Amino acid sequence: MDFLTIFFNEILYKPLFNALVLLYKYLPGHDFGIAIITLTILIKLIFYPFTTKSIVSQKSLQDLQTKLQEIQKKYKDDKERMVQATMELYKKEKINPFSGCLPVLIQLPILIALYQVFRKGFLPEQTQFLYSFVSNPGPINPYLLNIIDLSKPNVYLAILSGFMQFFQTKMISDKNQKKNQLQKAKIEIGQKTEEILQKQMIYFFPFLTIAILWQLPSAIGLYWSVSSLFSIGQQYLILNKKITI
């Protein structure tokens, strides 16, 4: 447990905390909100190749839905053969069905670390985590454009984050639905059920996002909104242009 704590502090918390302090100190205006926006963009740029692979993988999996449903229908009474045929299809199409999870697994610890930075970073005692080459910035003004106090919850940023989450999820869903409508004239009962569940998830996650961010420091909501906006732009480029990874 001590090892995990040390690893978390040294590899995630301290680098992010120091990066945020440096941005706050050296960006014009000493605006904490602008520092968070800049840090968010830098993080998204670092993980751009990973998230691109994830989006391409999700798109490829959705393009295979018709073939996967045919396999499920053909081998509905033989689960072992169904799994084998599914894996053969993935191998043929050179798709790793789990590759889309990797960026999420990587970025989740970063999100937790950022939460700790935004929650504790306003406290004077956190200066002990500054590197030797990073000078003490003094009291940090936790405002965005002197309007929003990012150390406290903000309902507007929470709702904005939920809306961004909804739009980001719906982009790929709409693309997939349009493709499926062109590919098939009939919709099986199982496919209807799948589409209903998919639509429920599209609306569930934004509400869950709002419910979570409603009580957290709005710095998290600002990070979430900017991160989602960046991802929306990235998804737009990938879904509308053929990208070779």
N, C-alpha and C positions, 0 to 999 in steps of 0.2 A: 504493500500500500504506500509506503514511504517512497519507493522507487517511482510509482505512478505519479505521486504528487510532485516529486522533483522533476520528472520528465515533463509534466504538464506546465510547471512554472518556467522551466528553462527553455523548452522548445516552443511553447505557444504563448503563455501569458506575458513573459518579459519582453520578447521581441515585438509583440503587438502593442504592448503598453508603451515601450520606448519609441516605436514608430509613430504612434499617435501623438506622443509628446513632441517629437521632432517636427511633425507636420503642424501641430498647433503653434509651436514657437516660430517657425520660419515661413509659414504661409502668410501672405499679407492680411492684416486685420486681426490676427490671433483669434479666429473664429473656430470654436470647437466643432460646430456642425460642418463647416467646410473641411476641417481636418478629417472628420469621419467619412465624408463623401469621397475625399481623395484616397483615404486608406481602403475604402470599399472597392474603388476602381482598381487600385493596385493589386488587391487580393484577387479580384476577378480576372485581371490580366495574367497573373501568375498561373491561375487554374484554367485559363482559356483552352489550352489543348485538351485537358481532361474532360471539361464540360462539353467541348465540341464532339469528342468521341462518344460521350454519353448521349447527346442529342441525336447524333447520327445512328447510334445503336437503337434508340427508342423508335426512330423513324423507320429503320429497317425492319424491326419487329412488327410494327404496325402494318407495314407493307405486306408482311407475310400472314396477316390474320386470316385471309380467305383460305390459304393453303393449310394453315393450322386447324381451322375449323373443319376442313375436309378430312384431315387425319383423325380428328376427334370423332367425327361422324362415322368414318369407315371402321375405326377400331374401338368403338364405344364399349364393346363387350370384352376387349382384350387390353387391359391397362398396360401390361408389359410391352406389348407390341406398339401401343400408342406412344409410349415414352421413347422407344427405340426409333420409331419413324420420325418423331419430333426432333430427336437429337441428330438424326441423319440429315434432316432438312436444314437445321442450324449449321451443320458441318458443310453441307453443299453450298449454302449461301454465305459461308464464312462469317457467321454471326455468333457472338458470345452473349447469351441472354442475361448474364449477370454483369456485363460491363457497364450498364447504365447505373448500377448501384455504387460503383467505386467512387465517383466524385462526391456523392452524398456522404459516404462513410468517411471520406477524407475531410470534407468541409464541416461535418458535425462537430468535431473537437474544436475547430477554429471558431465556430459560432458560440460554443460554450465558453471558450477563452475570451472572446469579445464581450460576452455578457458579463464576465467577471471584471474585465477592464472597465466597461461602462458603469458597472455597479460600484466598484471600489476605487476607480481611478480618480474620483473627485476628492478622496480622503488624503490628508497631508501625509499620513504614515506610509502611503504607497510609494513615496519617493525613494524608499529603500531599494526598490526594484529597478531604479534607473541605472543604466550602464555608466561607467566612469567618464565616458566622452559625452554624455548627455547631461547638460546642466539642469538644475532644478528650475522649472518654469514658474514657480510660485503658485499662488491660488489660480485655479483654472476657472475661467468664466464659461459655464456649461450651456451656452446659448447658441442657437442657430440664427444668424443675422439679427441678434439682439431681440428676437421675437419668441422663440420656442425654447423653454428650459428643458434641455435634453436629459437632465438628471431625474425628471419626473415623468409619469405616464402622460401621454397625449392622445386623446381619442381620435383626432384627425389623422395623425400619422399611423395609428393602428388600423383605421379604416382604409387609408391609402395603401398600406401594406397588404391588406386583404384583397383589395381590388387588383393590385399588381399580381398577386398570387393567382387570382381567378383568370385574369387575362393571359398570363403565362401558360397556365394549364390548358386553357381553352384553345390556344393557338394550334397545338399538336392534335387535339381532339377533333377540331373542325376540319383540319387537313385530312385526317384519317377518314372521317365520315363522308366527305366529298368524294374521296377515292373509292370507298366502298360502294357508294351509290352508283358510281359509273361501272363498277365491276359486277354488280349483281342486281337482278330484278326482284328476287325473292329474299325474304328475311326469315330465317328460322326462329322458332321460339327461343332457343338457346341464345341466338345472336341478339334477340330483343332484350333478353334478360341482361346480357353482357353490356349492351348499350345503356340500359337503365342504370345499372350499377356504376358505369363510367360517368354518367351525368351526375349521379348523386355525389361521387367523389369530387367532381369539378366544383360543386357548390359547398361540399363539406369542408374541404381544406381551407378555403378563404375565411369561412366563419371560425374555424379553429384557430387560424392565424390571428384574427382580430381578438378572439377571446384570450389568447395567450399574451399578446402585446398590450392589451388593454391595461394590464396591471404592472407592466415592466417599464423601466426607464425608456423614454421615447428615443434615446440614442439607438436602441435595438431596432425600433420601428424605422428610423432613418436608414440604418444599415440595410434592413430587409427591403425597404422600398427601392433604394438605389441598386442593390444587388439584383432584385427582380427586374428592374428596368433594363439593366445591362443584359440580363439573360434573355429578355424579350427581344432586344436588338440582335443578340447572337442567334436566337432561334429563328428570327426572321431571315437572316442571311443564309442559314443552313437549310431551312425549309423551302426557300425560293431559289437557291442556287445549288448546283451540284458541287459538293466539296469532297475532295479526295483526302483521306486521312492516311 
